[in-house]
Amino acid sequence: MRSYIHRYLAGESQQVWVELRSASVNVRGQEVYDDVLSVVMESAKRAMYNFTIIIRKLQELNYLFISKSPFIQPSVDVRSYLDELETLCGLMPMIIRSWFEVVGHVNLSGTHPSWLVCGDYELLSMYGVESRLTALSKEALCREKPFVKTYAFQTTSSLLSWYGHDRERFLEAGTIIGINLWDDELIMAGDLEGVSEIVAPFAGADGYFLHKDANIAPTFIEYLRRSFEWGGFPGFANVPEELRPTEMLDYLREGLLPI
C-alpha cells in the first residue's frame, strides 16, 4: 500500500484528507504519524505558496488591504511556544499547529475600486484605511454599490496568545476550547462572532470548526480549498454572477496548487 504522502503528491489530495479525517485521532499512531505529518506539512507549504501568489497578484492589481502586512511569517521561536501551549492545554489539530509553524498570519480582507460591490468597506473604515484613499477612490468604492461580505481568507497569530491565556477556562471545562482563528477586533465588528473557533484539544489531522453550520466549510482544510477555489474570497460564491469580479478571480486562482 502506498503511503499517504506519495498518494498526496501523486494528485490524490482530496481523497487522502478524507481518509485522514476518517482515521480521526488514530493518525497519531506510531506506524502512520510521520506519514500523516508529511501530508499536513506539505498542505501547509502549498497553502503558503498559494497565498504568496494571491497577495502578489492583489498588490499588482492595487487591491486595498485592511492590513498593512497581509502576510506575516511565523516568529523564530514559534515551535517552542506551540510546545508550551500543547503541554498546558492539550494537542492542537495537526494542520492548525503546522499552519502556525509554516504560514503564520494571513489577512486578505479589503476591497478593490473596480469591484461592482463594496467588499469589506466597513472593516476598511474601522481600520482607518479610508483615510489613505483619495476622494475619487472613496467615491468609486462606495457610491451606489451594494455591500458584500467577501469573507476574504484570514487567520491571525492572535490565536496563539488567546489559546494560551484561556488555559484556565479549558482546565475547568475539561472538554472543549475554541481556538480563535481571527483577530478579536474583526470578530467584534459584526457577524463573524463564533464562526472562527476550532475545536481543541483534538489530536486529529484536520481542524473542525466549533460552529460548522455557520462557517464557509466544516473543517480548516475544506475552508482552505473553498477559499482557493475563489481566489481567496469564498464569499463571492453567494454573490450574483453579474456582480462578481470574474476576470480578477480567475486570475487570482490561476496556477494555485491543490490542497
N, C-alpha and C positions, 0 to 999 in steps of 0.2 A: 504493500500500500504506500502510495506517495505521501510525503509529508504535507502538512498544511501550507507551509511556506512555498514549496515547489508548485503546488496547485495554484496558490495565490499569484505567484509570479507568472504562471502559465496562462492566466486570464480568468481563473475561477474565483475572483474576489468575492462576489456576492454569495455564492454557494458556500465558500469557506466561512464567511461570517455567520451565515445561517446555522452552520454546524457548530461553530464556537458558542453561539447563543444557546443552542440546544444542550450543549455539554455543561452549561452553567458553571458552577464552581469547580467542576472536575478538570477544567483547563489548568488548574494549579498542580495537578498530579505530576510527580517527578518524571514520568515517562513522556509527557507531552509538553511540559511547561516551556522549555526552551524553544520548541517549535511554534507554540502559540505566541510567545513573546516576540519571535521574529516577525510574525504576521502583524501583530499590534504595532511594533516599531516601524515596519515598512508602511503601514497605513498612515501613521503619523507623519512620516517623512514625505509621503506622497501628498498629504494634505498641505504640509508646509510649502512644498513646491507649487502646488496649485494656488495657494493664497499669495505667494510671491508673484506669480504670473498675473493674477487678478488685480492686485494692488498696483503693479507696474502699469498695467493697461488703464486702470482707472485714473492714475496720475497723468498718464499720457493724454487722456480724454478730458482733463481738467475737471474731474469729479470733485465735489465739495465734501470732504470728510468732516465728520464731527470731531474726530480726534486728530491732533497734530501728528500723532505717531500711531497709524493704524496697525502697525506690526511691531511688537517689542519681543525680542528673543529672550529665552529664559536666562536668569542670572546664573553665575558660575557655581553658586552653592545650592542650586535648586534640589539636587538629589539628596543631599543631607537633610534639607528642610522637609522634603517629602518623606524620608525615612522617619524623621521625628514625628510627623503628623500621623503616619500609619501606626507607629508604636503607641501613640496616645489614643487614637480614635478608631483604629481598625483599618483594614485594607480598603483602598480605593479600587474601583473598576480599573482593569489594566489599561484600557485606552485613555482614561482620564489622567492617570499618572503619566503615561507616555506622552500625552499631549503637552503637559506642563514641563516635561523634560526636553522635548524636541521642538515644540512650536512656541508655546508661551501665550502672548496676548495678541488677539486679532480683533479689530473692530472696523467693519465696513460701513457702519451707519453714516448716512449723509444723503445727498441728493445731487441732481445734475440740472443745470439751467435748460437743457434741451428736452428734458422729460415733459410729457403731457400731464404728469401728476406731480404733486409737491414732494413726494417721498417723505423722509424723516425731517420735515422742516421744523416741526415743534421741538424736536430734540436739538436741531441746529440752533434754534433760538435760545433754548435753555443753556446751551454750552457757549453762547456768545459768538458763534461762528458768523451770524448775520452781520455783525459789526465789521467784519473783514471784507464784506461784499460791496460792490458798487451799487448805486441806486438802480442802475439798469439790471444788474443781476438779481437784485431783490424783486424787481417787478417781474422779471422773467420767471422767477421761482414761484411766485405767489398768485399773481393775478389770474383769476378765473380758472385755476387748476384745482382739481379735487385732491384732497389729502389722502394718501395711500400708505398703509403700513407695508413697507417692502420687506420687513423682517430681515434686514441685512445681517449676514452672519457676524456673530460676536462671541468671543469668550474673553474673560479678563482675569488677570492674575490676582484680583481681589478674592477669588475663590480660596486661595491658599490661607490667607490670614483669617478669612471668615470661618473656614473649616477648623483651623487651629484654635481660635478664640472661643468657639462654640463647643469645645470638648466637654465642658461640664454638663451642658444640656444633653449631650449624647450619652454620657456616663449615667445620667439619671434615667433617661428613657430606655437605654439598653437595646434599642432595636433599629430605628431608622433616623438618619440625619440627612438633611438635604444639602448637597454640595452645590453652592450657588455659582452658576457659570457666568453670570452677567453682573456688571457693576451695580451697586445699590442705587446710585442716582438714576440709572436707566430704568431700573425696576420701579422706583418711586414715581417716575414720570408718567406712568399710565398703565396700560393693560398687561404688562409683562409680568406682574407680580405672581410668583409661584411657579411659572411655567419653565423656569430655568434650572430647577433643582434636580440634581442627580441623586438617586438612592445610594446611600452608603451607611455602614460598611457593606461592601459586596465584593466577593472575590472573583467574579466572572470577568470575561474579556471585554464585553461591551458595557456601556453605562446606560441605565434605564432612567428616563425622566420620571420624577415623582408624580407629575400630573400628565400622563400620557395623552389624554384626550385634548388637552389644552395646547399641545405643542405641535410643531411642524411635523415631527416624527416621534415614534415611541422610544428610540434609542439614539445615542450620540452618533454612532456610525451612520445610521439612517438620516440623521439630521445633516451630517456632512454631505452625504450623497445627494440629498434633496437640494442642499444649498448649491452644490457644484452643478447640478442639472440646470440651475437658473443663474449661473454666473456669480453666485454669492448672494443672490436676492430672491429667496424662495417665496416671498410674499407675492411676487408677480404671477405666480400660478393662479391666484384668485382674482386677478385684475382682468377686466375685459381686454380681449386681444388688441383692439384698436388703441388702447391706452398704454400698451407695453412698449418699451424701447427695444423692439425686437432685434434690430441690427446690432445694437450695443450688447445685448445679452448673448447673441450668437458669437460675437467677437470675444466676449469675456470667457465663455466656456470652451472656446476653440483651443485644442491642444492640452486640455486638462487630463491628468492621469486618473484612471479608475480607482476607486477606494474599495 
